[in-house]
Amino acid sequence: MTTPTRLILAVAIWCLAAVAVMLPLVWLINNRDWGIGLMLLVPFVVYGLLRLGRALEGWARASEPPSG
């Protein structure tokens, strides 16, 4: 896989993960009485998404082994 393809794939994976995690969290915070307690989790979720983004960037920019 070429590097631009890996980069696009990494961005797509991160976007899907961010939507899959944040959308339910935001919905619960907004629509449940106890949702305000989930605000304590938000910094950890954001930190996890940042770490995931860095890991995916490292994977996307990793040099490919020489062919042959």
C-alpha positions as CSV (number, residue, x, y, z in Angstrom):
1,M,0.0,0.0,0.0
2,T,1.4,3.4,-0.9
3,T,1.8,6.1,1.7
4,P,-1.0,8.5,0.4
5,T,-3.4,5.5,0.5
6,R,-2.3,4.7,4.0
7,L,-2.7,8.4,5.0
8,I,-6.3,8.5,3.6
9,L,-7.1,5.2,5.3
10,A,-5.7,6.5,8.6
11,V,-7.8,9.7,8.5
12,A,-10.9,7.7,7.6
13,I,-10.4,5.3,10.5
14,W,-9.8,8.1,12.9
15,C,-12.9,9.9,11.7
16,L,-15.1,6.8,12.1
17,A,-13.7,6.1,15.5
18,A,-14.3,9.7,16.6
19,V,-17.9,9.7,15.4
20,A,-18.5,6.3,16.9
21,V,-17.2,7.4,20.3
22,M,-18.3,11.0,20.6
23,L,-21.8,10.8,19.1
24,P,-23.2,8.5,21.7
25,L,-21.3,10.3,24.5
26,V,-22.7,13.7,23.4
27,W,-26.2,12.3,23.0
28,L,-26.1,10.8,26.5
29,I,-24.8,14.0,28.0
30,N,-27.6,15.9,26.3
31,N,-30.5,13.6,26.9
32,R,-30.1,11.9,30.2
33,D,-30.3,13.4,33.7
34,W,-27.2,11.6,34.8
35,G,-25.4,12.5,31.5
36,I,-23.7,15.5,33.1
37,G,-21.6,13.0,35.1
38,L,-20.2,11.8,31.8
39,M,-18.6,15.1,31.4
40,L,-15.9,13.7,33.7
41,L,-15.0,11.2,31.0
42,V,-14.7,13.6,28.1
43,P,-11.1,14.6,28.7
44,F,-10.0,11.0,28.8
45,V,-12.0,10.2,25.6
46,V,-10.4,13.2,23.8
47,Y,-7.0,12.1,25.0
48,G,-7.6,8.6,23.7
49,L,-8.6,10.0,20.3
50,L,-5.5,12.1,20.2
51,R,-3.4,9.0,21.0
52,L,-5.2,7.0,18.3
53,G,-4.5,9.8,15.8
54,R,-0.8,9.8,16.6
55,A,-0.6,6.0,16.3
56,L,-2.5,6.1,13.0
57,E,-0.2,8.8,11.7
58,G,2.9,6.8,12.7
59,W,1.4,3.8,10.8
60,A,0.6,5.9,7.8
61,R,4.0,7.5,7.6
62,A,6.0,4.4,8.3
63,S,8.4,3.5,5.6
64,E,7.5,0.4,3.7
65,P,10.0,-2.4,3.5
66,P,12.0,-2.5,0.3
67,S,10.6,-4.8,-2.3
68,G,12.7,-7.5,-3.9
